[in-house]
Amino acid sequence: MISGRDLMEARPEIIGAFTRLDALRCGEQVDVSEMAKEAGIKFPVFLTRGTWAATIAAGGRWVAGPEEGDDETLELPCGQDVTGRIWDVVWLLRCEAERTQGAELSFPVSVYGYDGTNRKRNVHLVGQCGPVDADDPSPAITVMLPDELRKFLTAKGVCGQSVLRS
C-alpha cells in the first residue's frame, strides 16, 4: 500500500486541476468572505453551489430587473433577503467554530420559506478548513452539504488554529 508520504514524495504529474478561482468563475462556489469577516471569522469563506441552493436561494425565485439588460434579483419568501440568509449561515459557522477544534465542523441551519410558505427545514452543513487554492496554502473555509464533503479534497492540518479573529 502506498502511503500519503510516498505519494507526496513521488510528485506525480498534474494533468489537470480545477482551482478555487475556476469554481468561483463557473458558479460552483460563492465567496462570502466579507460578511464572514464582519461575523468575526478571520479566514476567507466560500459556499458551494449546493449550500447556496439549499440555504440562500431555497424557496426564492429569480426576477428580471425593471429595465432591459438589468441583472436578475433573487426574491425570497417571508420578507427574507439574500444578505440576511448569508449572515445566518456565516454566523452559525462562527458559533460552531467557537466550540470546535480542528479542520472540520458541522452545524444545522434552519431555512424558512424553502417551499414558498412559512414552513421551516433544517439543513445540515459542514465547514472544512483547507488551503485557499493549489497555489495559495493560506487557510480558507469551504461550507458544503455533507454529501459534497466526500468530493472535496483538502490538505488536513492546514487549519489547526482557531478560525476566529482574536
N, CA, C and O of each residue as an XYZ file, in Angstrom:
664
protein
N       0.847     -1.188      0.000
C       0.000      0.000      0.000
C       0.888      1.246      0.000
O       1.879      1.310      0.727
N       0.531      2.214     -0.805
C       1.298      3.452     -0.900
C       0.802      4.422      0.163
O      -0.399      4.665      0.280
N       1.725      4.971      0.931
C       1.348      5.929      1.965
C       1.206      7.316      1.350
O       1.678      7.569      0.242
N       0.549      8.206      2.085
C       0.418      9.587      1.647
C       1.770     10.253      1.492
O       1.977     11.057      0.584
N       2.693      9.911      2.389
C       4.049     10.487      2.324
C       4.746     10.045      1.032
O       5.383     10.855      0.358
N       4.618      8.728      0.684
C       5.220      8.228     -0.553
C       4.640      8.952     -1.766
O       5.362      9.289     -2.704
N       3.331      9.185     -1.734
C       2.667      9.850     -2.841
C       3.157     11.289     -2.976
O       3.378     11.769     -4.088
N       3.325     11.973     -1.855
C       3.815     13.349     -1.885
C       5.249     13.413     -2.403
O       5.598     14.313     -3.167
N       6.082     12.452     -1.982
C       7.475     12.448     -2.420
C       7.605     12.067     -3.892
O       8.551     12.489     -4.558
N       6.665     11.275     -4.405
C       6.710     10.856     -5.803
C       6.431     12.020     -6.747
O       6.840     11.982     -7.908
N       5.754     13.034     -6.277
C       5.414     14.215     -7.073
C       4.818     13.831     -8.424
O       5.430     14.076     -9.463
N       3.622     13.228     -8.414
C       3.024     12.829     -9.685
C       2.733     14.050    -10.564
O       2.481     15.148    -10.067
N       2.772     13.834    -11.857
C       2.494     14.906    -12.805
C       1.010     15.264    -12.733
O       0.143     14.392    -12.784
N       0.742     16.535    -12.614
C      -0.650     17.001    -12.600
C      -1.064     17.224    -14.042
O      -0.442     18.000    -14.768
N      -2.122     16.536    -14.447
C      -2.561     16.649    -15.842
C      -3.759     17.577    -15.989
O      -4.180     17.881    -17.106
N      -4.298     18.020    -14.884
C      -5.406     18.958    -14.912
C      -5.768     19.345    -13.502
O      -5.600     18.552    -12.576
N      -6.255     20.536    -13.328
C      -6.628     20.993    -11.996
C      -7.823     21.928    -12.110
O      -7.930     22.719    -13.046
N      -8.707     21.819    -11.145
C      -9.859     22.705    -11.040
C      -9.620     23.548     -9.797
O      -9.732     23.046     -8.679
N      -9.296     24.807     -9.976
C      -8.906     25.670     -8.866
C     -10.127     26.333     -8.234
O     -11.235     26.277     -8.768
N      -9.897     26.952     -7.103
C     -10.979     27.698     -6.460
C     -11.427     28.833     -7.381
O     -12.622     29.110     -7.493
N     -10.478     29.484     -8.034
C     -10.834     30.553     -8.971
C     -11.742     30.019    -10.078
O     -12.700     30.687    -10.468
N     -11.451     28.828    -10.582
C     -12.321     28.193    -11.574
C     -13.721     27.981    -10.992
O     -14.728     28.253    -11.646
N     -13.763     27.490     -9.747
C     -15.048     27.228     -9.090
C     -15.856     28.516     -8.910
O     -17.076     28.514     -9.073
N     -15.183     29.598     -8.580
C     -15.871     30.884     -8.429
C     -16.371     31.397     -9.776
O     -17.491     31.898     -9.876
N     -15.554     31.275    -10.795
C     -15.933     31.771    -12.127
C     -17.134     31.048    -12.704
O     -17.976     31.664    -13.357
N     -17.222     29.739    -12.468
C     -18.323     28.980    -13.072
C     -19.516     28.811    -12.120
O     -20.483     28.130    -12.460
N     -19.454     29.418    -10.946
C     -20.594     29.375    -10.039
C     -20.662     28.157     -9.138
O     -21.672     27.948     -8.466
N     -19.615     27.349     -9.106
C     -19.600     26.193     -8.209
C     -19.392     26.613     -6.757
O     -19.764     25.880     -5.842
N     -18.803     27.783     -6.541
C     -18.624     28.330     -5.201
C     -18.927     29.819     -5.214
O     -18.827     30.485     -6.245
N     -19.301     30.328     -4.038
C     -19.602     31.752     -3.867
C     -18.748     32.265     -2.715
O     -18.697     31.643     -1.654
N     -18.087     33.382     -2.916
C     -17.228     33.990     -1.905
C     -18.079     34.863     -0.977
O     -18.672     35.846     -1.419
N     -18.137     34.503      0.305
C     -18.875     35.284      1.306
C     -17.915     35.799      2.386
O     -18.315     36.028      3.527
N     -16.653     35.976      2.010
C     -15.604     36.330      2.963
C     -15.823     37.665      3.655
O     -15.532     37.796      4.844
N     -16.329     38.656      2.936
C     -16.529     39.974      3.560
C     -17.525     39.888      4.705
O     -17.283     40.437      5.779
N     -18.632     39.210      4.488
C     -19.624     39.081      5.555
C     -19.092     38.193      6.674
O     -19.362     38.447      7.848
N     -18.340     37.156      6.322
C     -17.745     36.289      7.337
C     -16.779     37.080      8.216
O     -16.709     36.866      9.426
N     -16.041     37.991      7.598
C     -15.120     38.844      8.352
C     -15.900     39.693      9.361
O     -15.474     39.858     10.504
N     -17.047     40.230      8.927
C     -17.897     41.010      9.832
C     -18.391     40.160     11.002
O     -18.606     40.672     12.100
N     -18.570     38.864     10.763
C     -19.031     37.947     11.811
C     -17.888     37.512     12.726
O     -18.125     36.833     13.726
N     -16.650     37.893     12.398
C     -15.512     37.564     13.250
C     -14.704     36.371     12.792
O     -13.892     35.849     13.556
N     -14.903     35.928     11.568
C     -14.127     34.804     11.032
C     -12.935     35.382     10.277
O     -13.101     36.222      9.392
N     -11.741     34.932     10.627
C     -10.546     35.554     10.063
C     -10.088     34.980      8.728
O      -9.246     35.585      8.064
N     -10.611     33.842      8.322
C     -10.212     33.234      7.055
C     -11.280     33.479      5.993
O     -12.445     33.690      6.332
N     -10.904     33.454      4.715
C     -11.911     33.550      3.658
C     -12.910     32.385      3.771
O     -12.548     31.280      4.173
N     -14.167     32.656      3.410
C     -15.223     31.643      3.488
C     -15.915     31.564      2.130
O     -16.262     32.576      1.521
N     -16.101     30.322      1.680
C     -16.741     30.059      0.395
C     -17.891     29.081      0.612
O     -17.763     28.130      1.384
N     -19.014     29.311     -0.065
C     -20.157     28.392     -0.039
C     -20.185     27.638     -1.357
O     -19.965     28.222     -2.418
N     -20.456     26.343     -1.289
C     -20.618     25.572     -2.522
C     -21.962     25.893     -3.153
O     -22.845     26.467     -2.515
N     -22.101     25.515     -4.410
C     -23.374     25.719     -5.108
C     -24.513     24.996     -4.382
O     -25.619     25.525     -4.269
N     -24.235     23.786     -3.893
C     -25.260     23.040     -3.161
C     -25.695     23.748     -1.892
O     -26.885     23.791     -1.579
N     -24.740     24.303     -1.157
C     -25.063     25.063      0.058
C     -25.893     26.285     -0.289
O     -26.882     26.583      0.380
N     -25.487     26.992     -1.338
C     -26.231     28.180     -1.772
C     -27.680     27.810     -2.109
O     -28.614     28.485     -1.676
N     -27.857     26.746     -2.876
C     -29.208     26.340     -3.287
C     -30.060     25.906     -2.093
O     -31.250     26.218     -2.034
N     -29.460     25.191     -1.148
C     -30.223     24.641     -0.016
C     -30.503     25.655      1.086
O     -31.444     25.480      1.860
N     -29.694     26.715      1.168
C     -29.877     27.652      2.285
C     -30.178     29.081      1.832
O     -31.094     29.704      2.370
N     -29.464     29.600      0.894
C     -29.627     31.002      0.497
C     -30.767     31.167     -0.513
O     -31.642     32.014     -0.330
N     -30.757     30.371     -1.561
C     -31.748     30.527     -2.633
C     -33.016     29.712     -2.421
O     -33.963     29.847     -3.195
N     -33.059     28.873     -1.397
C     -34.200     27.971     -1.186
C     -35.518     28.743     -1.108
O     -35.658     29.675     -0.316
N     -36.471     28.346     -1.935
C     -37.796     28.963     -1.938
C     -37.866     30.274     -2.698
O     -38.938     30.866     -2.826
N     -36.733     30.729     -3.201
C     -36.712     32.001     -3.913
C     -36.984     31.836     -5.392
O     -37.040     30.725     -5.919
N     -37.152     32.973     -6.046
C     -37.313     32.952     -7.499
C     -36.560     34.134     -8.076
O     -36.512     35.218     -7.494
N     -35.977     33.890     -9.236
C     -35.221     34.938     -9.916
C     -36.183     35.811    -10.693
O     -37.032     35.318    -11.436
N     -36.038     37.123    -10.511
C     -36.927     38.088    -11.151
C     -36.083     39.044    -11.988
O     -35.053     39.541    -11.532
N     -36.528     39.291    -13.207
C     -35.795     40.201    -14.096
C     -35.821     41.609    -13.522
O     -36.775     42.015    -12.858
N     -34.751     42.340    -13.793
C     -34.674     43.738    -13.360
C     -35.702     44.582    -14.083
O     -36.259     44.156    -15.095
N     -35.965     45.798    -13.564
C     -37.009     46.648    -14.160
C     -36.683     47.130    -15.576
O     -37.585     47.369    -16.378
N     -35.404     47.270    -15.875
C     -35.001     47.731    -17.202
C     -34.388     46.579    -17.991
O     -33.795     45.665    -17.416
N     -34.536     46.631    -19.299
C     -33.925     45.608    -20.138
C     -32.413     45.642    -19.936
O     -31.805     46.712    -19.956
N     -31.813     44.483    -19.743
C     -30.375     44.398    -19.519
C     -29.990     44.438    -18.049
O     -28.836     44.174    -17.712
N     -30.943     44.766    -17.153
C     -30.651     44.749    -15.718
C     -30.450     43.314    -15.248
O     -31.030     42.383    -15.808
N     -29.639     43.144    -14.236
C     -29.431     41.818    -13.664
C     -30.705     41.331    -12.994
O     -31.535     42.114    -12.533
N     -30.831     39.999    -12.957
C     -31.939     39.403    -12.215
C     -31.641     39.510    -10.726
O     -30.482     39.571    -10.316
N     -32.692     39.531     -9.927
C     -32.526     39.524     -8.472
C     -33.263     38.324     -7.906
O     -34.250     37.859     -8.475
N     -32.776     37.835     -6.790
C     -33.393     36.689     -6.130
C     -34.378     37.202     -5.092
O     -33.984     37.823     -4.105
N     -35.662     36.939     -5.316
C     -36.696     37.310     -4.353
C     -36.974     36.109     -3.465
O     -37.216     35.003     -3.947
N     -36.936     36.344     -2.166
C     -37.161     35.276     -1.196
C     -38.487     35.470     -0.486
O     -38.956     36.602     -0.365
N     -39.106     34.394     -0.014
C     -40.394     34.496      0.670
C     -40.237     34.991      2.108
O     -39.125     35.104      2.624
N     -41.341     35.276      2.724
C     -41.430     35.573      4.153
C     -40.621     36.806      4.562
O     -40.145     36.881      5.695
N     -40.460     37.780      3.649
C     -39.749     39.006      3.984
C     -38.245     38.831      4.167
O     -37.586     39.707      4.729
N     -37.700     37.721      3.704
C     -36.268     37.467      3.849
C     -35.506     38.059      2.669
O     -36.086     38.381      1.632
N     -34.185     38.195      2.852
C     -33.356     38.643      1.747
C     -32.051     37.850      1.724
O     -31.707     37.167      2.688
N     -31.343     37.952      0.623
C     -30.119     37.178      0.417
C     -29.080     37.521      1.481
O     -28.451     36.628      2.048
N     -28.900     38.806      1.751
C     -27.916     39.224      2.750
C     -28.207     38.606      4.116
O     -27.295     38.133      4.794
N     -29.461     38.610      4.513
C     -29.843     38.029      5.804
C     -29.589     36.535      5.871
O     -29.148     36.020      6.898
N     -29.864     35.847      4.791
C     -29.609     34.402      4.786
C     -28.114     34.087      4.798
O     -27.683     33.148      5.467
N     -27.327     34.864      4.064
C     -25.878     34.658      4.120
C     -25.380     34.907      5.536
O     -24.570     34.140      6.057
N     -25.865     35.983      6.162
C     -25.458     36.284      7.544
C     -25.789     35.106      8.463
O     -24.966     34.726      9.297
N     -26.969     34.533      8.321
C     -27.353     33.395      9.168
C     -26.344     32.256      9.043
O     -25.931     31.674     10.046
N     -25.950     31.942      7.814
C     -25.008     30.840      7.593
C     -23.643     31.158      8.201
O     -23.075     30.326      8.908
N     -23.110     32.356      7.933
C     -21.766     32.656      8.450
C     -21.788     32.836      9.961
O     -20.810     32.498     10.627
N     -22.874     33.359     10.519
C     -22.946     33.499     11.979
C     -23.000     32.127     12.651
O     -22.330     31.905     13.660
N     -23.784     31.215     12.103
C     -23.842     29.867     12.678
C     -22.509     29.149     12.508
O     -22.115     28.381     13.386
N     -21.807     29.378     11.405
C     -20.459     28.845     11.225
C     -19.546     29.378     12.315
O     -18.785     28.618     12.914
N     -19.614     30.671     12.579
C     -18.793     31.283     13.625
C     -19.108     30.676     14.993
O     -18.196     30.342     15.750
N     -20.385     30.536     15.306
C     -20.779     29.971     16.603
C     -20.243     28.553     16.765
O     -19.767     28.187     17.840
N     -20.317     27.759     15.711
C     -19.792     26.389     15.780
C     -18.273     26.395     15.889
O     -17.701     25.548     16.575
N     -17.616     27.334     15.223
C     -16.157     27.427     15.284
C     -15.681     27.717     16.706
O     -14.594     27.290     17.095
N     -16.484     28.438     17.481
C     -16.120     28.718     18.877
C     -16.081     27.444     19.708
O     -15.334     27.355     20.682
N     -16.887     26.458     19.322
C     -16.995     25.214     20.096
C     -16.151     24.079     19.541
O     -16.043     23.031     20.177
N     -15.553     24.260     18.376
C     -14.903     23.156     17.679
C     -13.416     23.406     17.512
O     -12.992     24.527     17.232
N     -12.638     22.365     17.684
C     -11.203     22.410     17.382
C     -10.969     21.551     16.151
O     -11.642     20.537     15.966
N     -10.043     21.935     15.326
C      -9.708     21.112     14.165
C     -10.151     21.730     12.865
O     -10.644     22.858     12.828
N      -9.969     20.980     11.799
C     -10.176     21.484     10.449
C     -11.588     21.278      9.925
O     -11.902     21.747      8.831
N     -12.453     20.592     10.668
C     -13.797     20.314     10.173
C     -14.817     20.558     11.269
O     -14.587     20.229     12.432
N     -15.944     21.135     10.889
C     -17.036     21.326     11.838
C     -18.350     21.128     11.114
O     -18.407     21.224      9.888
N     -19.405     20.852     11.861
C     -20.716     20.683     11.240
C     -21.752     21.426     12.071
O     -21.623     21.550     13.289
N     -22.785     21.920     11.385
C     -23.798     22.717     12.065
C     -25.096     22.723     11.258
O     -25.072     22.607     10.032
N     -26.239     22.860     11.958
C     -27.524     22.938     11.262
C     -27.906     24.396     10.992
O     -27.528     25.296     11.743
N     -28.651     24.612      9.924
C     -29.208     25.919      9.590
C     -30.691     25.708      9.333
O     -31.069     24.830      8.558
N     -31.539     26.515      9.983
C     -32.975     26.458      9.724
C     -33.310     27.409      8.597
O     -32.977     28.593      8.658
N     -33.967     26.899      7.565
C     -34.337     27.711      6.403
C     -35.859     27.824      6.382
O     -36.566     26.829      6.222
N     -36.351     29.049      6.545
C     -37.792     29.296      6.495
C     -38.190     29.661      5.077
O     -37.443     30.328      4.361
N     -39.365     29.221      4.682
C     -39.862     29.575      3.364
C     -39.200     28.827      2.234
O     -39.259     29.265      1.085
N     -38.567     27.702      2.538
C     -37.853     26.948      1.495
C     -38.774     26.470      0.390
O     -38.335     26.226     -0.734
N     -40.052     26.337      0.713
C     -41.014     25.875     -0.287
C     -42.034     26.954     -0.647
O     -43.090     26.660     -1.207
N     -41.704     28.221     -0.314
C     -42.603     29.324     -0.623
C     -43.639     29.581      0.463
O     -44.471     30.477      0.322
N     -43.599     28.805      1.547
C     -44.510     29.012      2.675
C     -43.675     29.434      3.879
O     -42.477     29.689      3.756
N     -44.313     29.505      5.035
C     -43.583     29.848      6.257
C     -42.971     28.633      6.933
O     -42.402     28.753      8.018
N     -43.078     27.463      6.310
C     -42.523     26.264      6.938
C     -41.014     26.318      7.004
O     -40.358     27.017      6.232
N     -40.474     25.554      7.955
C     -39.040     25.542      8.199
C     -38.467     24.172      7.843
O     -39.122     23.144      8.019
N     -37.230     24.179      7.340
C     -36.496     22.941      7.094
C     -35.092     23.139      7.644
O     -34.478     24.189      7.454
N     -34.594     22.117      8.326
C     -33.225     22.170      8.826
C     -32.287     21.578      7.786
O     -32.534     20.498      7.249
N     -31.211     22.296      7.511
C     -30.198     21.865      6.551
C     -28.904     21.682      7.323
O     -28.464     22.585      8.035
N     -28.303     20.525      7.184
C     -27.035     20.243      7.859
C     -25.884     20.662      6.947
O     -25.838     20.274      5.779
N     -24.959     21.455      7.482
C     -23.808     21.919      6.705
C     -22.511     21.484      7.355
O     -22.461     21.216      8.556
N     -21.470     21.416      6.556
C     -20.132     21.061      7.024
C     -19.187     22.179      6.596
O     -19.226     22.625      5.450
N     -18.347     22.626      7.511
C     -17.306     23.591      7.191
C     -15.970     22.881      7.198
O     -15.619     22.228      8.181
N     -15.227     22.998      6.125
C     -13.934     22.330      6.005
C     -12.866     23.390      5.799
O     -12.960     24.204      4.881
N     -11.858     23.380      6.647
C     -10.761     24.335      6.511
C      -9.613     23.675      5.774
O      -9.168     22.587      6.141
N      -9.143     24.332      4.745
C      -8.037     23.830      3.943
C      -7.397     24.997      3.216
O      -7.695     26.150      3.525
N      -6.533     24.727      2.267
C      -5.864     25.820      1.558
C      -6.830     26.606      0.670
O      -7.813     26.060      0.168
N      -6.538     27.886      0.487
C      -7.341     28.717     -0.401
C      -7.370     28.097     -1.794
O      -8.424     28.004     -2.422
N      -6.196     27.675     -2.270
C      -6.111     27.104     -3.607
C      -4.800     26.338     -3.736
O      -3.975     26.348     -2.822
N      -4.614     25.685     -4.856
C      -3.416     24.869     -5.075
C      -2.135     25.693     -4.980
O      -1.101     25.192     -4.539
N      -2.205     26.950     -5.393
C      -1.013     27.798     -5.347
C      -1.022     28.778     -4.174
O      -0.141     29.632     -4.074
N      -2.006     28.660     -3.293
C      -2.105     29.535     -2.124
C      -2.455     28.684     -0.905
O      -3.620     28.350     -0.691
N      -1.445     28.334     -0.109
C      -1.689     27.438      1.028
C      -2.320     28.106      2.250
O      -2.558     27.437      3.255
N      -2.594     29.408      2.185
C      -3.198     30.054      3.354
C      -4.597     29.477      3.591
O      -5.262     29.058      2.644
N      -5.044     29.454      4.853
C      -6.311     28.796      5.200
C      -7.550     29.490      4.644
O      -7.606     30.715      4.542
N      -8.528     28.685      4.292
C      -9.853     29.143      3.881
C     -10.862     28.097      4.330
O     -10.513     26.935      4.540
N     -12.103     28.513      4.475
C     -13.167     27.600      4.899
C     -14.154     27.442      3.748
O     -14.621     28.425      3.174
N     -14.462     26.196      3.423
C     -15.487     25.896      2.428
C     -16.670     25.282      3.159
O     -16.526     24.275      3.852
N     -17.843     25.893      3.001
C     -19.066     25.388      3.632
C     -19.830     24.616      2.574
O     -20.090     25.114      1.479
N     -20.189     23.374      2.929
C     -20.812     22.488      1.945
C     -21.840     21.572      2.604
O     -21.928     21.493      3.829
N     -22.599     20.896      1.782
C     -23.513     19.866      2.253
C     -22.702     18.615      2.559
O     -21.653     18.404      1.950
N     -23.164     17.776      3.490
C     -22.393     16.581      3.838
C     -22.053     15.684      2.659
O     -20.962     15.114      2.627
N     -22.950     15.540      1.688
C     -22.634     14.671      0.547
C     -21.606     15.303     -0.395
O     -21.008     14.606     -1.213
N     -21.399     16.614     -0.284
C     -20.353     17.259     -1.077
C     -18.974     17.060     -0.445
O     -17.955     17.156     -1.128
N     -18.946     16.784      0.854
C     -17.679     16.641      1.570
C     -16.820     15.529      0.992
O     -15.604     15.681      0.875
N     -17.439     14.416      0.630
C     -16.651     13.298      0.112
C     -15.992     13.636     -1.217
O     -14.999     13.009     -1.587
N     -16.530     14.625     -1.949
C     -15.947     15.030     -3.218
C     -14.858     16.090     -3.024
O     -14.078     16.379     -3.932
N     -14.831     16.645     -1.846
C     -13.947     17.781     -1.584
C     -12.591     17.297     -1.105
O     -12.507     16.649     -0.062
N     -11.537     17.590     -1.832
C     -10.192     17.202     -1.435
C      -9.524     18.390     -0.769
O      -9.527     19.499     -1.303
N      -8.948     18.148      0.407
C      -8.298     19.238      1.111
C      -7.060     18.736      1.821
O      -6.934     17.538      2.072
N      -6.177     19.598      2.137
C      -4.977     19.261      2.904
C      -5.307     19.419      4.383
O      -5.397     20.539      4.887
N      -5.487     18.307      5.071
C      -5.781     18.338      6.504
C      -4.632     18.982      7.251
O      -3.476     18.879      6.839
N      -4.942     19.628      8.320
C      -3.918     20.183      9.181
C      -3.510     21.596      8.826
O      -2.769     22.220      9.585
N      -3.969     22.129      7.696
C      -3.622     23.493      7.328
C      -4.235     24.462      8.324
O      -3.692     25.538      8.578
N      -5.354     24.076      8.878
C      -6.130     24.993      9.702
C      -6.216     24.490     11.138
O      -7.312     24.440     11.696
N      -5.118     24.124     11.743
C      -5.144     23.635     13.110
C      -5.329     24.743     14.127
O      -5.366     24.479     15.329
N      -5.446     25.982     13.665
C      -5.601     27.109     14.565
C      -7.055     27.572     14.595
O      -7.871     27.135     13.783
N      -7.368     28.453     15.531
C      -8.723     28.985     15.634
C      -9.059     29.781     14.385
O      -8.214     30.512     13.868
N     -10.290     29.647     13.895
C     -10.707     30.374     12.700
C     -11.278     31.739     13.045
O     -11.624     32.505     12.146
N     -11.381     32.057     14.319
C     -11.963     33.331     14.732
C     -10.883     34.389     14.899
O      -9.753     34.087     15.282
N     -11.247     35.630     14.608
C     -10.303     36.734     14.804
C     -10.082     36.912     16.298
O     -11.003     36.751     17.099
N      -8.851     37.246     16.661
C      -8.598     37.482     18.076
C      -8.575     38.949     18.388
O      -8.374     39.332     19.540
